[in-house]
Amino acid sequence: MDSCLFIHGFTGGEYEISPLSQFMERNDYRSRTFTLKGHGGGRQELKQSDRFGWLQSAEEELNKLLEQQEPVHLIGFSTGALIASHLSVQYRTSVKSLTLLSAPVFPLNPLEILRTLGDPAMLRNYFSKFGTTPPKATREFQRLVRESFDIYPQITAPTLIVQGTRDHLVKTKSAGYLEQAIPAGQKQVLMVKDSGHMVCHCGDQERVMQEVLHFIRQA
């Protein structure tokens, strides 16, 4: 049985990718989700973590799966996509495929942010994130974004790039950049019309999940 390692995003959690992980389980893939170091707790816990700890916690989970001597597919959402990219290079002989969901190559989409300001729920989310995310953690995220530019040209695993066209946290040009920068012989871009950042929870989530499943089966 092939395994899928799911990696959630910065300040997020397993809920971000749970619909897809459960879907893959139903389709006979072993799915592993976990919480990145420094996440899942309070502000102080996140403040004491760094990008090296995030990467290490993901690497530890990957090694647990590799102990089963089964093919492993990496599926990363948002910052988790950056972490998955690093691991796919570090473990290139062991990773069977790489799926990048809403990868923040170029973070923040001002036009889409403006469009969401009329939504009270989104405004509450912005203020909540601003108030609970330590500046140190934000700097660590920004460093990981910059360092990942050296990683993309080294990716050789079959790669699926999924990007919402209405993503307020990631510029849509991120998908095109990845398509050009990643030299993998097998790669595909899926642009999800009218989807925001949370592609696993969007109105077209069934199509997203079916496309991920199809790509992984072909990898």
C-alpha positions in Angstrom: 0.0 0.0 0.0 1.3 3.5 -0.9 1.4 6.1 1.8 0.6 9.8 1.7 2.2 12.3 4.1 0.1 15.5 4.5 1.8 18.7 5.7 -0.4 21.6 6.9 0.4 25.3 6.6 1.9 28.1 8.8 -0.3 28.8 11.9 -2.7 26.2 10.6 -3.4 22.6 11.4 -4.5 19.2 10.1 -8.0 20.4 9.4 -6.6 22.3 6.3 -6.0 19.0 4.5 -8.3 16.6 6.4 -10.9 16.3 3.5 -8.1 15.2 1.1 -6.4 12.9 3.6 -9.7 11.1 4.4 -10.5 10.9 0.7 -7.1 9.2 0.0 -7.8 6.8 2.9 -11.1 5.8 1.3 -9.2 5.1 -1.9 -6.8 2.7 -0.3 -3.9 4.9 0.5 -2.3 5.1 4.0 -2.6 8.7 5.1 -0.6 10.4 7.8 -1.3 13.8 9.1 0.4 15.5 12.0 1.0 18.9 13.7 4.1 20.8 12.8 6.4 21.7 15.8 5.2 24.9 17.5 1.7 24.6 16.1 -1.4 23.5 17.8 -0.7 25.4 21.0 -0.5 29.0 22.0 1.4 32.1 20.8 4.4 31.3 23.1 4.8 27.8 21.6 4.8 29.2 18.0 7.2 31.9 19.1 9.7 29.3 20.3 9.6 27.4 17.1 11.5 28.0 13.8 11.6 26.7 10.2 14.2 24.2 11.1 11.9 22.7 13.7 9.0 22.6 11.2 11.2 20.8 8.7 12.5 18.4 11.3 9.0 17.4 12.6 7.9 16.7 9.0 11.1 14.7 8.3 10.5 12.6 11.4 7.0 11.7 10.1 8.3 10.9 6.7 10.9 8.5 8.2 8.2 6.7 10.1 6.4 6.0 6.8 9.7 5.0 5.1 10.2 2.4 7.8 7.2 0.6 6.3 9.2 0.1 3.0 6.3 1.5 1.0 6.2 4.2 -1.7 5.5 7.7 -0.1 3.7 10.6 -1.7 4.2 14.1 -0.2 1.2 16.4 -0.2 1.8 19.9 1.3 -0.6 22.7 1.7 0.6 26.4 1.8 3.8 26.5 3.9 3.5 22.7 4.0 4.1 22.7 0.3 7.4 24.4 0.8 8.4 21.9 3.4 7.3 19.0 1.2 9.5 20.5 -1.6 12.5 20.5 0.6 11.9 16.9 1.7 11.3 15.7 -1.9 14.8 16.8 -2.7 16.4 15.5 0.4 14.7 12.1 0.0 14.5 12.1 -3.8 15.1 8.3 -4.1 12.2 7.6 -1.6 9.5 10.1 -2.6 7.2 8.8 -5.3 5.4 12.1 -6.0 4.9 15.6 -4.8 1.6 17.6 -4.6 1.8 21.3 -3.9 -1.4 22.9 -2.8 -1.5 26.7 -2.7 2.3 27.0 -2.4 3.2 30.5 -1.3 6.0 31.1 -3.8 4.8 34.7 -3.9 2.8 35.4 -0.8 -0.2 37.7 -0.5 -2.5 38.7 -3.3 -3.5 42.4 -2.6 -6.3 42.4 -5.1 -8.0 39.4 -3.6 -7.4 40.7 -0.1 -9.3 43.8 -1.0 -12.2 41.7 -2.4 -12.5 39.9 0.9 -12.6 43.0 3.1 -16.3 43.1 2.8 -16.6 39.7 4.4 -16.9 40.1 8.2 -15.7 36.5 8.8 -12.5 37.2 6.8 -11.9 40.4 8.6 -12.1 38.6 12.0 -9.7 36.0 10.6 -7.2 38.7 9.6 -7.3 40.4 13.0 -7.0 37.1 14.8 -4.0 36.0 12.8 -2.3 39.4 13.2 -2.9 39.3 17.0 -1.7 35.8 17.6 1.2 35.3 15.2 4.5 36.3 16.8 6.7 38.5 14.5 9.6 36.0 15.0 7.4 33.2 13.5 6.5 35.4 10.6 10.2 36.1 9.9 10.9 32.3 9.9 8.1 31.8 7.4 9.6 34.5 5.2 13.0 32.9 5.4 11.6 29.6 4.3 9.9 31.2 1.4 13.2 32.8 0.2 15.2 29.6 0.8 12.7 27.5 -1.2 13.7 29.3 -4.5 16.9 27.3 -4.4 15.0 24.1 -3.9 12.5 24.3 -6.8 15.1 23.7 -9.6 16.2 20.5 -7.8 12.8 18.8 -7.7 12.7 15.7 -9.8 9.7 13.9 -8.3 6.4 13.9 -10.4 4.8 17.1 -9.3 1.2 18.3 -9.2 0.7 22.1 -8.6 -2.8 23.2 -7.4 -3.7 26.8 -7.1 -6.9 28.7 -6.5 -7.7 31.6 -8.8 -9.1 33.7 -5.9 -6.4 32.9 -3.4 -5.9 36.0 -1.2 -2.7 34.7 0.5 -0.8 33.5 -2.6 -0.4 35.3 -6.0 -1.7 33.1 -8.8 1.6 33.6 -10.7 3.1 31.2 -8.1 1.7 28.2 -10.0 3.2 29.4 -13.3 6.6 30.0 -11.7 6.7 26.5 -10.2 5.8 25.0 -13.6 8.7 26.7 -15.1 11.2 26.3 -12.3 10.6 22.6 -11.5 12.5 20.4 -13.9 10.6 17.2 -13.1 9.7 15.2 -16.3 6.2 14.7 -15.1 4.3 17.7 -13.8 0.8 19.2 -14.0 -0.9 22.5 -13.0 -4.4 22.6 -11.8 -6.0 26.0 -11.5 -9.1 25.9 -9.4 -11.5 28.6 -10.6 -13.0 30.8 -7.9 -11.2 28.9 -5.1 -9.5 30.8 -2.3 -6.5 29.6 -0.3 -8.2 26.6 1.2 -8.4 24.4 -1.9 -9.3 21.3 0.1 -12.4 23.1 1.4 -13.5 24.9 -1.8 -16.7 24.5 -3.7 -14.9 22.4 -6.3 -13.2 20.2 -3.7 -14.4 17.0 -5.2 -12.7 17.8 -8.5 -9.5 18.8 -6.7 -9.5 15.5 -4.8 -10.2 13.4 -7.9 -7.3 15.2 -9.8 -4.9 14.5 -6.9 -5.9 10.9 -6.8 -5.5 10.5 -10.6 -2.1 12.2 -10.6 -0.8 10.0 -7.7 -2.1 6.9 -9.3 -0.2 7.8 -12.5 3.1 8.8 -10.7 
